[in-house]
Amino acid sequence: MFFASDNAGPMRPEVARALMDADSGHARPYGADALMDEVRAQLRETFEAPEAAVYLVATGTAANALALATLTQPWQTVFCTPLAHIQVDECHAPEFYTGGAKLTLVGEEDKMTSDQLRAAIDACAQGDVHCSQRGPVQITQVTEMGRVYSLDELRALTAVAKDYGLPTFMDGARFANACVALGCSPAEMSWRAGVDALSFGGTKNGCAGVEAVIFFDPRHAWEFELRRKRGAHLFSKHRYLSAQMRGYLADDTWRSAAEAANAKAARLVAGLRDLPDFTLLAEPQANMIFATLPRRTHRRLHDAGAVYGLWGTLEGDDDEPIMMRLVCDWSIGDDQIDAFVAAAGD
């Protein structure tokens, strides 16, 4: 019963086979491998963006920080929500890689609205040498609370950014899960919605460790290449990143893995909804569930061997509601889900 993170699951068989297939003979290093040429073409086709600049890195933090550094001057600020991964989970990596750019927090939740974004941008004084200047807008899709921006919401946010001449970057660590949830194409949820650059996540959805960074305007390509190298994120044996992404893209494995993960989360929340003390903190739309259960129930779940995120301790008042995060990856079995629900309901 492991629901702590979709980072913890195994590779998809398609990705593992692609890695093994790549592990023979010699290949040119540093992204000059023939597999990368295939991956670049596949991602351009997947996103319907034949001119896009496409790169691979091994971690989501590297993807976010290096992409934002490419879009941001050191004296600018990045507009994001208070719960954005770049704000709470990346140990100031964006600030470090941008050379000191700030983060301006928009709204109070995991999602921002176009009105909140416009107000935050307007509050950022321009032309004053003493103040931060306006920089990119950052959107997380799926959000850090498991919610999904609709296409209309995305278009509204990017329209505000464009009103001020600002680029929009999408943290797409769970991009595939959001695509499945919306039933849309990658193009519809990215450049057609006004997004200028994004990370296309693989690690949380069946890869060993690979994220694609995509710039729909190729003029950013050379600067990103330099920043990736300078930031120590250019792999010598790059073919092993390329191979993962190739297996991930083949036969739409990225989509089928996300469909499985989202379906598992739907099954889990359906089983938990009937518990009298179960309270959702946000309506799940993809593969993450944020909710509360009484401390006594958490003790029972832990005694049964369940592993998941818990915001609090097991010591204290039995009846106190304690927040938890449950995440399903593609590999979670229905038996694990049913066992968790049964243990919670005992």
N, C-alpha and C positions, 0 to 999 in steps of 0.2 A: 504494500500500500504506500507507494512513493508518489507524493503529490507536491513535493517541495519546489520543483522547477523543471521546465522543459529543457533546460541545459543538461539535466542529469540523465536523459534517456540515451539509448543506443543509436548507432547510425542506422539509417535505412539500408536494406540490403543492396539497393541500387547504388548507393554512395560507396558502400564497402567494396562492391565489385569494381566500381570505377577506380577506386584507390589501388586495388590489387592489380588491375589491368595496367595502371600507369607505373607500377613498381618493377620495371624491367628495362634493361638497356640504359641509354643515356638520353638526356633531354637538355636543351639549352636552358640556362638558369635565369633568374631575375625577371620572370614574366615573358621571356622570349620563346617559351615552349609552344609547340604546335597545338597542344590542348587549349592554351589560352586563346589562341586565334579562334578555335571552335566555340569556346565559351563566350567570347566577345560577340561573335555572330549570333549565337543562340539568345543572349540577353537582348541584343538589339531587336531581334525578331520577336521575342516575348513581349517587349515593351513597345513594339512598333515604332522604334526610334533609330533609324539607320545611321544617324550621325552621332549618336551618344558616345561619350567617352566612358569606358568601363574598366574598373580595376578591382582587384581582390586584396583583402587583408584577412587576418586571422581572428580578429575580435570585434565585437560591436563597439567597444569604447574607441578603438583605433579608427573604425569607420566614421563614427560621429565626430570625433575630435579633429581628424585630418580633413574631413570634408568641410566642417565649419571653419577651420583655419584657412582653407582655400577661399571661402566666401566672405571672410570677416577680416577687417583691418584691426590692429591692436587697440586702436582708440575707439572702437565701436562696441555696441552691446548687442547681444543675441536675445531676442524676445521668445520666452518659453513659459510653460506653466510651472507652478511651485513643485509639482510632482514629477516633472520631466526627468528622465534618466540622466541627462547631462547636468541637472541640478543636484540630485540626491544620491547618485550611484556611480559617479565617475571620478571622484577624488580630484576635482579641479582639472581633469585632463583637457577639457575644451579651453579653459583659461590658459593653461600651460602651452598648448599647441598653437593657440592664436597669438601668443606673445602678450597676454594680459587683458584681452577683451573681457568685458563684464557680461553677466546674465541679468536681464530685466524680467522679473516674474509677472506674468499676466494672469489675472483672475485668482481664484482660490482653490481650484480643483485640478483634476487631471486633464480636463478639456477647457480650452479657451473659446470664447465667442468672438465674432467679428467686431462687435461693439467694444468688448474689453480690449481687444488688440488695438483698435483704433485709438482708444483712450490712452493706452500705454505708450503708443508711438507718439501721440500728440504731447504727452507729458515729458518726452525726452527732448530737451531743448537743443536746437541746432544753431550752428554758427557761433557758439560760445566755446572758446578754447578751454574753458575750465570744466566742461561737461563731456560725458560720453556721447558719441555720435551714433545715429541709428544704424543698425546692422540687420542681419538676417532674422527671419521668423523661423522657429523650429517647431515642428509638429510631430508627435509620436502617434504611430498608427500600427498596432493596437495601443491604446493608452496604458499607462501604468496601473490603472484600476480595471483593466479588462474591457473597456468600452471602445467603440469604434466610431470615428467621425464618418458621417454620411458624405456622399459625394457633394451634396449641396453645401454642407458645412465646410468642406475642404475648399470648394470654389469661393465661398464667401471670405474665408481667411486669406487665401492667396490674392483675391481681388483687393483686399485692404493693403496687403504687402505691396502689390504692384502700384497702388495709388501713390505710394511713397517711394517707389523705385527700389524696393527691397526684395532680395531673393528669398525663396522659401526652401528650407531643407526638411525632409521627412526622415525621422528615425524609424526605419522599417524592420526592426529586429523581428517583429511578428507580422510583416507585410503580407505574407501568404495567408495567415489566419484572417486578416482583415479582408483580403480579396474574396476569400471563400464566404465570409460572413455577409458581405455586400452583394455577392454574386456578380462581380464586375471583372473587367480585364485589368491587368497591370497598368496599361496606358490610361484607362479611365480614372484610376486612382492615383495617378502621378502627373505626367506632363499635361494631359488633357484637363486636369483639374487645376493646373497652374503651378505645380511643384517643379522647382528648378533642378533639384538634386536630391538623391536619397540613398539610404543604405537598404540593400535587399538581403534580409537575413537568412542564413542557412543553419547556423549553429543550433538554434532552438527548435529546429524543425527537421532533424534527421541527419545533419552533417556532423563531422567531428569537430570542425572549427573553421568556418569560412563565411565571410560576408562580402557582398559586392557593393562597391560604391559607383553610382551612376550619375554622371553629369549630362543633362540633356543639351547643354550648350558646350560644345567641345573646346571652347576657348579656355576652359579651366583645366584642360588635360595636363599641360606641361607643369603648371604650378603644383597640381596634386602629385604628380610623379616626383617632383623635387621634395615636396613635404613628406611623402611616404618614405623616401630614402633617408632624408635627414632625421625623420622621427623613428628610424630603426624598424620600420614595418614592411620593408621590401624583402620578401623571402628569397633566399638563394635557390632552394629546391622548390621553386614556385609551382612546379607541375602537380605537387600534392594538394595545393589549393585548387588549381585548375581542375584536377580530376574530381574532387568533391563536388564542385559546382557543376561539372558536366553531368555527373550521375544524378544530381539534384534536379537539373533541368530536363533530363531525358524522360520522355513520355509523361511530362507534367508531374513528375514525382513530387515537386514542391507543393503542388496543389492537392494531390491525393493525401500527402502527409498532413497537411493543414486540415483537410476535411475530416480525417480520422481524429485529430486532436480536438477539434471543435465539437465533433459528435460525442467524444468521450466526456467532455466537460458538460455538455447538455444532459447526458445520461446521469452524471453525478449530481448536478444541481436538481434535476427532476426527482431524484431519490431523497434529497435532503429537504426539499421544500415542505414536505408534510410534517417535519419534526416541529413540535410546538415552540421550541426555544431557538429555532434557526432564523436568523435575520440577515438578509442580503444587504450589503452596503452599496452595491451598484449592480444593476441588472447585467448578468454576464452576456456578452455578445460574441465571444471567441472561445479561448481555451483557458481563461483565468476566472476564478471565483473569489470574491472578497466578501466575507460574511462574519457573523459572530455566533458563537455557541457558549453555553455556560462552562465555567471552569471544570465542573465535574465531568462534563462530556469530553472535554479535551483530555482529562486524565484517563478516561476510559479508552479513548482513541490511542493515546500514547502507550498505554498498557497492552493494547492489541497490536502494537508495532507500526502504527501509522506514522508517516513522516511528511510534514508539511510546514508552511510558515506560520509562526505564532507570535503575535505582538503582545507579550505578557508572559507571566510565569505560571507554573502549575500549582504554586503555593498561594493559598488565600481563600476567600469566600467562594464556596461551591457554586453559588447562583450568579456570580458576577459574569457578565458577557465579555468574552475575550475575542479579539479580532484574529482572523486567520486568512491565509491565502492558500488556495488550492489551484495547482496548475496541472493540466493534462498534456502529455506529449502523445505522439502518434502511437506509441507502443503500449500504453497502459491497457491492461486487460479488463474486460468486463467483470471478471471475478474479483479483481482488486477493488473496483468501484463498488460492487455489491457488498463486499466485505466491509468496506469503509462505512457505507450507509447502515449496514446492520450493526456495526459496533457503535455508531453514533446514536442509534435508536434504542439500544438495549436499556 
